[in-house]
Amino acid sequence: MQIFFWIIVVLALLVLGLYLYSRFLAAQAEREVPQAGKLHPVPGGAIHYVEHGRPDAPVVVLIHGISAQLQHFTYGVAELLAPDFRVITIDRPGCGYSVRERDDDAALAMQARMIGTLLDDLGVKSPLIAGHSLGGAVALAMALDRPEKTGALALIAPLTHVQDEVPAIFKGLELRTPFMRRFVGNTIAGPVGKATADKVIDFAFAPETPVPDFMTRAAAVLGLRPKAFITASCDLVMLETAMPAQQARYGELSVPAGVLYGDGDILLSPEAQGQSMQEYGVSYRALPGRGHMLPITAPAETAGFIREIAARMEAA
């Protein structure tokens, strides 16, 4: 009986130690990458966003992917677009410094609604919406649910269809109960994430070489916070029901749209996720030798692609 007692004590101390270390990592991350922009309340939470460019110019909205934050676009793309556009770069609901109050609001339609409310409150009408990876799925949800308020879509290595298998680096996110997400997020997720960061980053960037300042300038260090793990887990699990329903609606797309992929992307399939959208009138282009992280490794090409879609939007 005494041995059992001491086992419980040791386990409790271990959990407490992991919790405190996770708090330390989170605080350290927020010191390294503090809030960059404004926090705007919307039903279900609040959206953190930054603006670049000309207030009177056509609007481009930039939406990042899973386990990411707005710095994936402010790393280079936003600045390149700023001379000719009003650029609004956001943290998706629950990501970065944005707030999402309920796990169920990870559904694509709900994220689209929250971002749409922000744009309505800012007086934005018919913007070009550019989404990277999971942000592409959210951009598509906005175009389907708000066609009259969406000018065009620029989809960058987007998730558009159900995947047969979750990429290896996201396997740990497949937690289906709020308790387990929060227990793992507040104990082992941060320490494990810190220990495996180099391996995960190499996989995400392959076949390209990761940029050396990814953790700071691209704010990847914010992904070590418990909040980031919980949000990403919800995002991944909610796709199981949200993505099939969204796929069934692609025939409704009515705005100019294009897809840009790296032909060496190993995180998402260019053929299954990109070329497949040509069936719905969406243009497709691939960059030779590029991987998944185009906004960071190919900011000039990404900004150029967004400009091409903007020109099509203006012509339409």
Rosetta silent file (secondary structure, phi, psi, omega in degrees, C-alpha in Angstrom):
SEQUENCE: MQIFFWIIVVLALLVLGLYLYSRFLAAQAEREVPQAGKLHPVPGGAIHYVEHGRPDAPVVVLIHGISAQLQHFTYGVAELLAPDFRVITIDRPGCGYSVRERDDDAALAMQARMIGTLLDDLGVKSPLIAGHSLGGAVALAMALDRPEKTGALALIAPLTHVQDEVPAIFKGLELRTPFMRRFVGNTIAGPVGKATADKVIDFAFAPETPVPDFMTRAAAVLGLRPKAFITASCDLVMLETAMPAQQARYGELSVPAGVLYGDGDILLSPEAQGQSMQEYGVSYRALPGRGHMLPITAPAETAGFIREIAARMEAA
SCORE:     score description
SCORE:     0.000 S_00000001
   1 L     0.000  -39.467 -178.996    0.000    0.000    0.000 S_00000001
   2 H   -66.948  -37.960  178.381    2.847    2.351    0.869 S_00000001
   3 H   -62.711  -42.680  178.486    4.538    1.667   -2.482 S_00000001
   4 H   -59.767  -41.507  179.072    1.297    2.510   -4.292 S_00000001
   5 H   -59.677  -46.085 -177.069    1.078    5.783   -2.358 S_00000001
   6 H   -70.958  -29.531  173.959    4.598    6.795   -3.354 S_00000001
   7 H   -63.069  -43.512  178.254    3.948    5.883   -6.989 S_00000001
   8 H   -62.382  -42.594 -179.902    0.966    8.256   -6.951 S_00000001
   9 H   -62.241  -45.445 -179.440    3.071   10.980   -5.341 S_00000001
  10 H   -62.872  -43.466  179.221    5.842   10.596   -7.928 S_00000001
  11 H   -63.617  -41.303  179.493    3.364   10.669  -10.816 S_00000001
  12 H   -63.223  -41.422  178.992    1.643   13.752   -9.381 S_00000001
  13 H   -66.833  -37.123  177.753    4.987   15.526   -9.036 S_00000001
  14 H   -62.844  -46.972  178.782    5.911   14.542  -12.592 S_00000001
  15 H   -61.769  -43.192  178.682    2.643   15.960  -13.948 S_00000001
  16 H   -62.000  -42.680  179.410    3.110   19.134  -11.895 S_00000001
  17 H   -62.574  -42.362  177.937    6.657   19.516  -13.167 S_00000001
  18 H   -64.891  -38.890  178.403    5.535   19.117  -16.784 S_00000001
  19 H   -62.450  -46.836 -178.457    2.724   21.602  -16.242 S_00000001
  20 H   -66.412  -37.465  178.304    5.085   24.200  -14.769 S_00000001
  21 H   -67.171  -37.483  176.687    7.632   23.653  -17.542 S_00000001
  22 H   -63.108  -40.036  176.416    4.875   24.063  -20.130 S_00000001
  23 H   -62.307  -41.109  179.603    3.901   27.364  -18.488 S_00000001
  24 H   -62.613  -46.108  179.491    7.535   28.445  -18.628 S_00000001
  25 H   -61.423  -39.457 -179.849    7.833   27.578  -22.341 S_00000001
  26 H   -64.937  -45.212 -179.942    4.619   29.478  -23.101 S_00000001
  27 H   -64.304  -41.181  178.677    5.755   32.594  -21.254 S_00000001
  28 H   -62.736  -41.846  179.304    9.157   32.438  -22.929 S_00000001
  29 H   -62.394  -42.046 -178.114    7.529   32.115  -26.364 S_00000001
  30 H   -72.369  -25.092  172.616    5.323   35.147  -25.788 S_00000001
  31 H   -71.792  -38.647 -179.166    8.327   37.201  -24.690 S_00000001
  32 H   -71.837  -35.832 -179.309   10.168   36.235  -27.866 S_00000001
  33 L  -130.927   85.489  179.958    7.145   36.888  -30.105 S_00000001
  34 L   -74.969  170.449  178.528    4.754   39.395  -28.494 S_00000001
  35 L   -57.220  131.177 -173.079    1.375   40.395  -29.907 S_00000001
  36 L   -97.931  -24.350 -172.475    1.971   42.229  -33.176 S_00000001
  37 L  -136.390 -146.901 -176.170   -1.409   43.788  -33.969 S_00000001
  38 E  -100.450  151.450  177.318   -4.937   44.482  -32.810 S_00000001
  39 E  -112.593  118.229 -175.394   -7.380   42.102  -31.149 S_00000001
  40 E  -112.953  123.316 -179.252  -10.956   42.487  -32.396 S_00000001
  41 E   -69.931  138.219  173.626  -13.873   40.790  -30.567 S_00000001
  42 E  -138.397  160.103  176.950  -16.229   38.618  -32.639 S_00000001
  43 L   -56.306  125.134 -179.475  -18.936   36.154  -31.570 S_00000001
  44 L    96.032    0.166  179.107  -17.125   33.091  -30.240 S_00000001
  45 E   155.720 -139.033 -179.957  -13.835   34.817  -29.465 S_00000001
  46 E  -156.072  148.054 -178.431  -11.547   37.490  -30.909 S_00000001
  47 E  -112.251  126.387  174.878   -9.366   37.849  -34.006 S_00000001
  48 E   -91.508  130.047 -177.650   -5.805   39.155  -33.874 S_00000001
  49 E  -146.681  157.547  172.712   -4.767   40.910  -37.077 S_00000001
  50 E  -128.861  153.898  179.609   -2.187   43.266  -38.526 S_00000001
  51 E  -122.671  143.488  173.691   -2.476   45.599  -41.506 S_00000001
  52 E  -131.729  161.320  169.767    0.027   46.670  -44.127 S_00000001
  53 E    90.449 -156.114 -172.434   -0.199   48.819  -47.220 S_00000001
  54 L   -96.266  125.207 -178.591   -2.612   51.473  -48.463 S_00000001
  55 L   -60.802  -26.624 -175.769   -5.954   51.953  -46.651 S_00000001
  56 L   -96.739    5.792 -175.168   -7.694   52.960  -49.898 S_00000001
  57 L   -92.138  166.481  173.308   -6.381   50.066  -52.009 S_00000001
  58 L   -54.968  146.528 -172.747   -8.025   46.715  -52.888 S_00000001
  59 E   -97.027  133.749  170.624   -8.004   44.391  -49.899 S_00000001
  60 E  -117.817  127.378  177.830   -6.079   41.127  -49.626 S_00000001
  61 E  -107.591  128.835 -176.048   -6.757   38.900  -46.598 S_00000001
  62 E  -111.952  123.597 -175.195   -4.047   36.381  -45.679 S_00000001
  63 E  -122.764  122.014 -176.137   -4.987   33.222  -43.715 S_00000001
  64 L   -83.235  178.698 -175.255   -2.326   30.812  -42.429 S_00000001
  65 L   -96.828 -161.467 -176.883   -2.446   27.041  -41.963 S_00000001
  66 L   -73.451  147.545  179.617   -2.578   24.533  -39.104 S_00000001
  67 L    53.472   38.066 -176.010   -0.199   24.907  -36.136 S_00000001
  68 L  -137.675 -170.504 -178.414    0.820   28.310  -37.488 S_00000001
  69 L  -157.889  173.332 -170.765    0.245   32.035  -37.052 S_00000001
  70 L   -60.290  -21.430 -178.258    0.085   35.231  -39.095 S_00000001
  71 H   -65.696  -13.631  173.898    3.877   35.595  -39.204 S_00000001
  72 H   -63.323  -27.593  177.200    3.966   32.943  -41.933 S_00000001
  73 H   -97.704  -33.712  177.416    2.681   35.714  -44.207 S_00000001
  74 H   -73.577  -10.455  176.453    4.321   38.730  -42.590 S_00000001
  75 L   -55.817  -35.455  179.817    7.635   36.879  -43.042 S_00000001
  76 L  -164.390  -34.673 -172.711    7.763   38.266  -46.585 S_00000001
  77 H   -66.307  -47.258 -175.544    4.528   38.120  -48.581 S_00000001
  78 H   -58.062  -42.689 -179.094    2.609   40.921  -46.837 S_00000001
  79 H   -65.120  -35.731  179.790    5.418   43.425  -47.347 S_00000001
  80 H   -70.353  -29.025  179.335    5.673   42.572  -51.046 S_00000001
  81 H   -85.978  -20.307 -171.376    1.933   43.186  -51.527 S_00000001
  82 L   -56.643  -35.224 -178.781    1.786   46.346  -49.421 S_00000001
  83 L   -60.952  -24.762 -173.234    2.658   48.894  -52.151 S_00000001
  84 L  -122.258   -1.692 -175.633   -0.514   48.093  -54.103 S_00000001
  85 L  -139.468  159.362  163.644   -2.972   46.593  -51.595 S_00000001
  86 E   -90.618  112.403 -172.935   -4.476   46.955  -48.177 S_00000001
  87 E  -104.443  120.690  177.472   -3.172   43.736  -46.633 S_00000001
  88 E  -113.017  112.371 -179.233   -4.949   42.234  -43.613 S_00000001
  89 E  -107.283  128.255 -172.350   -3.058   39.305  -42.114 S_00000001
  90 E  -120.656  154.726  161.352   -4.863   37.350  -39.411 S_00000001
  91 L   -87.515  121.865  177.067   -4.315   34.718  -36.775 S_00000001
  92 L   -55.532  155.706 -179.448   -7.030   32.131  -37.417 S_00000001
  93 L   -50.884  124.337  179.723   -9.474   31.723  -34.499 S_00000001
  94 L    90.547  -15.439 -177.127   -7.603   30.171  -31.581 S_00000001
  95 L   -96.578  160.438  177.893   -4.173   30.520  -33.221 S_00000001
  96 L    53.094 -119.890  177.886   -1.392   32.959  -32.392 S_00000001
  97 L  -106.707    8.595  173.087   -3.010   35.674  -30.297 S_00000001
  98 L   -75.978  163.802 -176.245   -6.560   35.099  -31.542 S_00000001
  99 E  -124.086  134.616  172.493   -9.142   33.576  -29.192 S_00000001
 100 E  -129.744  120.952 -169.854  -11.590   30.734  -29.812 S_00000001
 101 L   -80.958  -27.306 -175.436  -13.946   29.987  -26.934 S_00000001
 102 L  -126.948  142.159  177.592  -15.299   26.558  -27.961 S_00000001
 103 H   -59.749  -40.321 -177.308  -13.636   23.494  -29.450 S_00000001
 104 H   -62.963  -20.140  179.898  -16.553   22.972  -31.835 S_00000001
 105 H   -76.394    5.483  170.866  -15.875   26.368  -33.399 S_00000001
 106 H   -73.123  -12.540  178.469  -12.881   24.802  -35.122 S_00000001
 107 L   -54.809  142.277 -176.331  -15.341   23.786  -37.857 S_00000001
 108 H   -54.946  -43.987 -177.845  -14.427   25.401  -41.174 S_00000001
 109 H   -63.743  -35.796 -179.177  -17.756   27.201  -41.485 S_00000001
 110 H   -73.230  -40.768  175.986  -17.422   28.691  -37.998 S_00000001
 111 H   -61.375  -41.496  177.732  -13.870   29.891  -38.579 S_00000001
 112 H   -60.924  -40.203 -179.573  -15.060   31.443  -41.851 S_00000001
 113 H   -65.525  -42.352 -179.695  -17.915   33.144  -40.021 S_00000001
 114 H   -64.893  -43.843  177.920  -15.632   34.610  -37.344 S_00000001
 115 H   -66.016  -39.904  177.678  -13.189   35.963  -39.918 S_00000001
 116 H   -60.632  -38.761  177.729  -16.095   37.265  -42.001 S_00000001
 117 H   -63.124  -42.136  176.405  -17.428   39.159  -38.986 S_00000001
 118 H   -57.332  -48.680 -177.721  -14.033   40.814  -38.529 S_00000001
 119 H   -63.588  -40.224  176.662  -13.993   41.901  -42.176 S_00000001
 120 H   -60.771  -43.795 -179.018  -17.566   43.214  -41.967 S_00000001
 121 H   -65.756  -29.288  178.610  -16.669   45.214  -38.854 S_00000001
 122 L   -85.199   -0.655  179.453  -13.635   46.660  -40.646 S_00000001
 123 L    75.726   22.882 -178.491  -15.821   47.711  -43.566 S_00000001
 124 L   -85.509  132.219  179.447  -14.110   45.364  -46.014 S_00000001
 125 L  -126.428  129.807  175.441  -16.108   44.414  -49.099 S_00000001
 126 L    50.856   56.362  178.265  -15.252   41.703  -51.649 S_00000001
 127 L   -78.798  163.190  165.431  -11.601   41.132  -50.714 S_00000001
 128 E   -81.830  127.272 -178.884   -9.232   38.691  -52.308 S_00000001
 129 E  -109.241  120.717  179.113   -8.792   35.922  -49.751 S_00000001
 130 E  -111.189  126.196 -179.071   -5.495   34.050  -49.798 S_00000001
 131 E  -128.434  136.316  177.898   -5.176   30.916  -47.697 S_00000001
 132 E  -105.381  131.049  174.708   -2.207   28.633  -47.096 S_00000001
 133 L    58.377 -121.912  177.012   -2.677   24.926  -46.260 S_00000001
 134 H   -60.605  -29.659  175.314   -5.603   24.662  -43.804 S_00000001
 135 H   -60.770  -27.067  174.514   -6.082   28.388  -44.377 S_00000001
 136 H   -66.680  -39.057  177.046   -6.989   27.447  -47.943 S_00000001
 137 H   -64.497  -39.472  178.014   -9.830   25.278  -46.646 S_00000001
 138 H   -67.248  -40.670  177.490  -11.072   28.201  -44.527 S_00000001
 139 H   -60.497  -42.210  177.044  -10.810   30.543  -47.540 S_00000001
 140 H   -62.436  -39.772  177.507  -12.917   28.105  -49.572 S_00000001
 141 H   -61.462  -38.267  178.732  -15.498   28.021  -46.766 S_00000001
 142 H   -66.099  -42.350 -179.950  -15.704   31.807  -46.897 S_00000001
 143 H   -66.103  -33.839  179.932  -16.218   31.796  -50.672 S_00000001
 144 H   -75.637  -37.954 -176.059  -18.963   29.169  -50.378 S_00000001
 145 H   -91.817  -20.655 -178.389  -20.795   30.829  -47.477 S_00000001
 146 L  -132.635   54.379 -175.436  -20.153   34.475  -48.417 S_00000001
 147 H   -61.342  -34.463 -178.957  -19.899   34.526  -52.245 S_00000001
 148 H   -73.764  -13.453 -179.580  -21.307   38.046  -52.467 S_00000001
 149 H  -113.348   12.714  179.581  -18.628   39.241  -50.017 S_00000001
 150 L  -121.850  123.788 -178.046  -15.670   37.382  -51.558 S_00000001
 151 L   -82.932  -41.229 -177.799  -13.844   38.837  -54.546 S_00000001
 152 E  -169.463  166.496  179.376  -11.470   35.974  -55.392 S_00000001
 153 E  -124.032  129.937  170.734   -9.459   33.104  -53.920 S_00000001
 154 E  -116.547  105.328 -172.888   -5.692   32.592  -54.017 S_00000001
 155 E  -102.583  118.232 -173.126   -5.092   29.108  -52.596 S_00000001
 156 E  -110.529  111.578 -174.973   -1.477   28.349  -51.652 S_00000001
 157 L    43.889   53.574 -170.519   -0.698   24.649  -51.103 S_00000001
 158 L   -80.757  154.010  164.756   -4.287   24.352  -49.860 S_00000001
 159 L   -86.631  118.565 -177.578   -6.094   21.518  -48.132 S_00000001
 160 L  -122.989  -22.002 -175.269   -9.144   20.989  -50.359 S_00000001
 161 L  -133.662  161.591  175.396  -10.101   17.310  -49.965 S_00000001
 162 L   -59.642  134.846  176.764  -10.243   14.591  -47.328 S_00000001
 163 L   -91.873  142.402  176.760   -6.840   12.999  -46.816 S_00000001
 164 L   -66.592  -31.900 -177.715   -6.467    9.218  -46.732 S_00000001
 165 L  -146.634  139.607  177.747   -3.921    9.546  -43.941 S_00000001
 166 L   -71.300  133.170  177.209   -2.916   12.297  -41.531 S_00000001
 167 L   -53.859  146.210 -173.162    0.698   13.452  -42.115 S_00000001
 168 H   -54.964  -37.633 -175.563    3.121   11.925  -39.622 S_00000001
 169 H   -71.566  -11.806  179.336    3.957   15.232  -37.934 S_00000001
 170 H  -106.976    2.870 -177.461    0.270   15.748  -37.047 S_00000001
 171 H   -57.829  -38.717 -177.994   -0.471   12.263  -35.686 S_00000001
 172 H   -66.629  -11.235 -179.369   -0.093   13.439  -32.096 S_00000001
 173 H   -85.697   -9.137 -174.877   -2.941   15.916  -32.589 S_00000001
 174 L   -77.217   66.545  176.946   -5.577   13.202  -33.058 S_00000001
 175 L  -113.779  126.685 -167.046   -7.134   13.576  -29.608 S_00000001
 176 L  -103.745   -0.946  177.926  -10.910   13.491  -29.600 S_00000001
 177 L  -119.212  142.837  178.576  -11.889   14.607  -26.118 S_00000001
 178 H   -56.320  -37.460 -178.698  -11.478   18.088  -24.616 S_00000001
 179 H   -62.753  -48.900 -177.502   -9.961   16.591  -21.451 S_00000001
 180 H   -65.208  -38.434  177.537   -7.202   14.709  -23.276 S_00000001
 181 H   -59.035  -44.561 -175.911   -6.381   17.709  -25.484 S_00000001
 182 H   -75.582  -34.712  177.239   -5.955   19.906  -22.437 S_00000001
 183 H   -65.254  -50.542  179.482   -4.108   17.324  -20.383 S_00000001
 184 H   -65.354  -43.132 -178.709   -1.586   16.640  -23.143 S_00000001
 185 H   -61.043  -35.596 -176.222   -1.432   20.302  -24.145 S_00000001
 186 L   -92.288    1.579 -179.247   -0.687   21.445  -20.619 S_00000001
 187 L  -126.521  -74.619 -170.094    1.892   18.752  -19.824 S_00000001
 188 L   -95.984  -17.718 -173.399    3.876   16.951  -22.517 S_00000001
 189 H   -60.363  -47.225 -179.138    3.040   18.778  -25.774 S_00000001
 190 H   -63.962  -53.630  178.378    5.391   21.717  -25.202 S_00000001
 191 H   -58.586  -43.013  178.555    8.414   19.733  -23.963 S_00000001
 192 H   -66.025  -41.374  178.250    8.009   17.113  -26.710 S_00000001
 193 H   -60.525  -41.111  178.741    7.496   19.849  -29.298 S_00000001
 194 H   -65.671  -39.914 -177.636   10.668   21.594  -28.226 S_00000001
 195 H   -70.266  -30.807 -175.232   12.661   18.336  -28.324 S_00000001
 196 H  -106.751    9.180 -173.129   11.406   17.344  -31.789 S_00000001
 197 H   -56.008  -45.451 -176.855   11.178   20.808  -33.369 S_00000001
 198 H   -61.467  -42.832 -178.726   14.077   20.363  -35.795 S_00000001
 199 H   -65.640  -43.545 -179.514   12.713   17.068  -37.136 S_00000001
 200 H   -65.068  -42.750 -179.283    9.186   18.431  -37.547 S_00000001
 201 H   -65.184  -42.040  177.627   10.402   21.590  -39.275 S_00000001
 202 H   -57.824  -42.609 -179.263   12.594   19.611  -41.669 S_00000001
 203 H   -65.618  -44.503 -177.664    9.574   17.507  -42.656 S_00000001
 204 H   -63.143  -35.383 -176.500    7.302   20.535  -43.144 S_00000001
 205 H   -87.142  -20.399 -173.761    9.828   22.305  -45.401 S_00000001
 206 L   -52.126  141.859    6.307   10.999   19.256  -47.397 S_00000001
 207 L   -87.062    9.871 -179.734   12.395   19.058  -50.015 S_00000001
 208 L   -88.278  165.926  178.594   13.576   22.594  -49.275 S_00000001
 209 L   -88.461  131.086  178.695   15.873   23.674  -46.456 S_00000001
 210 L   -59.903  147.302  174.938   14.148   25.358  -43.494 S_00000001
 211 L   -72.078  144.079 -174.160   14.882   29.031  -42.965 S_00000001
 212 L   -69.694  -21.820 -177.363   17.136   29.533  -39.915 S_00000001
 213 L  -104.494   26.591 -177.321   14.866   32.102  -38.240 S_00000001
 214 L   -61.291  -39.917 -176.856   11.655   30.078  -38.509 S_00000001
 215 L   -66.231  -31.036 -175.052   11.166   29.832  -34.739 S_00000001
 216 L  -105.555  -62.413 -177.198   11.350   33.603  -34.206 S_00000001
 217 L   -63.905  -36.144  176.039   10.664   35.612  -37.368 S_00000001
 218 L   -92.859    2.846  171.687    7.962   33.133  -38.461 S_00000001
 219 L    63.647   23.519  179.917    6.860   32.828  -34.808 S_00000001
 220 H   -61.575  -22.840  179.191    6.933   29.022  -34.748 S_00000001
 221 H   -60.632  -26.457  177.997    7.954   29.236  -31.093 S_00000001
 222 H   -65.030  -18.915  177.906    4.339   30.195  -30.291 S_00000001
 223 H   -70.395  -10.268  178.287    3.433   26.643  -31.281 S_00000001
 224 H   -83.114   -5.239 -179.681    5.016   25.402  -28.038 S_00000001
 225 L   -78.452  147.896  176.152    2.197   26.918  -25.980 S_00000001
 226 H   -53.453  -40.853 -179.733   -0.588   24.672  -24.611 S_00000001
 227 H   -57.404  -40.154 -177.834   -3.144   26.849  -26.410 S_00000001
 228 H   -65.800  -41.444  179.231   -1.496   26.152  -29.778 S_00000001
 229 H   -65.133  -45.351 -178.283   -1.630   22.384  -29.295 S_00000001
 230 H   -61.900  -44.722  179.339   -5.274   22.432  -28.181 S_00000001
 231 H   -61.900  -47.160 -177.777   -6.286   24.612  -31.151 S_00000001
 232 H   -64.676  -37.815  177.416   -4.421   22.475  -33.686 S_00000001
 233 H   -62.447  -44.470  177.442   -5.923   19.268  -32.269 S_00000001
 234 H   -62.114  -44.955 -179.809   -9.429   20.707  -32.606 S_00000001
 235 H   -56.463  -45.716 -176.470   -8.674   21.925  -36.139 S_00000001
 236 H   -67.363  -47.789 -175.217   -7.508   18.482  -37.220 S_00000001
 237 H   -67.697  -37.422 -178.317  -10.305   16.454  -35.648 S_00000001
 238 H   -68.425  -19.862  178.057  -13.090   18.754  -36.854 S_00000001
 239 H   -63.864  -24.691 -176.205  -11.927   18.274  -40.451 S_00000001
 240 H   -59.815  -34.434  178.157  -13.280   14.724  -40.365 S_00000001
 241 H  -100.991  -32.578 -175.516  -16.838   16.003  -40.639 S_00000001
 242 H   -72.744  -39.759 -173.640  -16.266   19.480  -42.100 S_00000001
 243 H   -68.828  -44.555  177.864  -14.180   18.541  -45.136 S_00000001
 244 H   -59.312  -39.847  179.351  -16.533   15.965  -46.739 S_00000001
 245 H   -65.937  -37.023  179.922  -19.427   18.417  -46.454 S_00000001
 246 H   -71.292  -41.970  177.929  -17.343   21.201  -47.979 S_00000001
 247 H   -53.421  -40.067 -176.005  -16.088   19.023  -50.849 S_00000001
 248 L   -65.957  -12.966 -175.592  -19.683   18.317  -51.854 S_00000001
 249 L  -105.011    0.092 -174.222  -20.241   22.061  -52.401 S_00000001
 250 H   -60.212  -23.332  175.583  -17.311   22.948  -54.681 S_00000001
 251 H   -64.281  -15.860  178.910  -19.650   23.037  -57.649 S_00000001
 252 H   -83.974   -9.741 -176.465  -21.124   26.196  -56.085 S_00000001
 253 L   -57.621  131.713 -174.037  -17.859   28.165  -56.354 S_00000001
 254 L  -132.147    6.447 -177.942  -18.551   31.356  -58.273 S_00000001
 255 L  -111.927  155.227  175.054  -15.503   33.610  -57.741 S_00000001
 256 L   -56.771  135.693 -175.913  -12.195   33.715  -59.639 S_00000001
 257 E  -150.829  147.796  176.867   -9.843   31.227  -57.976 S_00000001
 258 E  -146.110  157.104  178.497   -6.420   29.698  -58.440 S_00000001
 259 E  -120.354  136.206  173.253   -4.144   27.178  -56.741 S_00000001
 260 E  -120.891  127.541  178.810   -0.364   27.417  -56.329 S_00000001
 261 E  -131.068  156.406  165.633    1.580   24.345  -55.195 S_00000001
 262 E   -90.126  130.452 -174.320    5.170   23.262  -54.867 S_00000001
 263 L   -71.865   -8.285  176.342    5.585   20.128  -56.959 S_00000001
 264 L  -102.522   11.090 -178.378    7.774   18.580  -54.244 S_00000001
 265 L   -58.645  121.903  176.586    5.238   19.068  -51.439 S_00000001
 266 L  -106.217   -4.054  179.619    5.242   15.956  -49.207 S_00000001
 267 L   -84.727  -43.021  174.401    2.821   17.317  -46.612 S_00000001
 268 L  -129.199  147.463 -177.265   -0.158   17.602  -48.974 S_00000001
 269 L   -79.622  119.019  176.779   -0.525   16.022  -52.409 S_00000001
 270 H   -57.694  -36.297 -179.147   -0.367   18.600  -55.236 S_00000001
 271 H   -71.040  -52.029 -174.757   -2.400   16.273  -57.429 S_00000001
 272 H   -71.973  -33.621 -174.629   -5.124   15.322  -54.940 S_00000001
 273 H  -100.501  -21.550 -176.441   -5.397   18.716  -53.266 S_00000001
 274 H  -111.223  -62.325 -177.961   -4.479   21.088  -56.098 S_00000001
 275 H   -59.726  -31.024 -178.858   -4.946   19.723  -59.590 S_00000001
 276 H   -61.162  -23.128 -177.564   -8.286   18.211  -58.549 S_00000001
 277 H   -76.569  -11.251  177.227   -9.733   21.716  -58.172 S_00000001
 278 H   -61.894  -26.483  177.671   -9.471   22.329  -61.934 S_00000001
 279 H   -59.071  -24.665 -176.189  -12.718   20.392  -62.220 S_00000001
 280 H  -106.386   20.012  177.148  -14.430   23.365  -60.553 S_00000001
 281 L    81.914   16.165 -179.623  -12.915   26.074  -62.745 S_00000001
 282 L   -95.554  127.657  179.464   -9.960   26.762  -60.445 S_00000001
 283 E   -71.846  158.638 -176.949   -6.633   27.387  -62.189 S_00000001
 284 E  -138.859  136.170  175.107   -3.573   25.402  -61.115 S_00000001
 285 E  -144.188  141.642  179.430    0.157   26.113  -61.211 S_00000001
 286 E  -119.003  143.208  176.759    3.102   24.274  -59.646 S_00000001
 287 E   -99.318  120.631 -177.739    6.529   25.610  -58.706 S_00000001
 288 L   -62.219  135.101  174.100    9.331   23.156  -59.554 S_00000001
 289 L    75.121    4.096 -178.160   11.405   21.909  -56.632 S_00000001
 290 L   -96.492  156.590  178.705    9.334   23.689  -53.992 S_00000001
 291 L  -106.181 -145.639 -172.173    7.726   22.209  -50.892 S_00000001
 292 L   -85.426  -27.240 -169.099    4.800   23.122  -48.677 S_00000001
 293 L   -91.887   52.504 -173.831    6.016   26.314  -47.006 S_00000001
 294 H   -58.713  -40.413 -179.906    5.710   28.602  -50.020 S_00000001
 295 H   -59.762  -22.100 -177.828    4.885   31.847  -48.157 S_00000001
 296 H  -101.117  -41.178 -177.930    8.263   31.523  -46.408 S_00000001
 297 H   -87.231  -22.054 -178.472   10.509   29.837  -48.978 S_00000001
 298 L  -136.784   59.436 -176.687    9.029   31.519  -52.067 S_00000001
 299 H   -64.337  -36.017 -179.414    7.532   34.851  -50.949 S_00000001
 300 H   -66.697  -44.501  179.055    8.120   36.584  -54.301 S_00000001
 301 H   -66.210  -37.812  178.850    6.449   33.790  -56.261 S_00000001
 302 H   -66.189  -45.101  178.229    3.599   33.639  -53.745 S_00000001
 303 H   -64.132  -38.914  177.737    3.031   37.388  -53.878 S_00000001
 304 H   -62.525  -40.808  176.956    3.180   37.263  -57.678 S_00000001
 305 H   -61.600  -44.562  178.871    0.549   34.529  -57.721 S_00000001
 306 H   -61.740  -38.773  177.143   -1.735   36.613  -55.470 S_00000001
 307 H   -63.730  -38.903  178.064   -1.276   39.563  -57.830 S_00000001
 308 H   -61.983  -42.971  178.545   -2.304   37.386  -60.781 S_00000001
 309 H   -67.166  -35.472  178.144   -5.521   36.391  -59.002 S_00000001
 310 H   -63.894  -38.643  178.469   -6.125   40.039  -58.087 S_00000001
 311 H   -65.043  -40.353  176.680   -5.847   40.990  -61.767 S_00000001
 312 H   -64.582  -37.614  178.360   -8.391   38.305  -62.651 S_00000001
 313 H   -63.270  -44.334 -179.893  -10.670   39.609  -59.912 S_00000001
 314 H   -64.195  -40.641  179.824  -10.449   43.145  -61.276 S_00000001
 315 H   -66.304  -37.317 -179.415  -11.157   41.948  -64.803 S_00000001
 316 L   -70.790    0.000    0.000  -14.153   39.946  -63.646 S_00000001
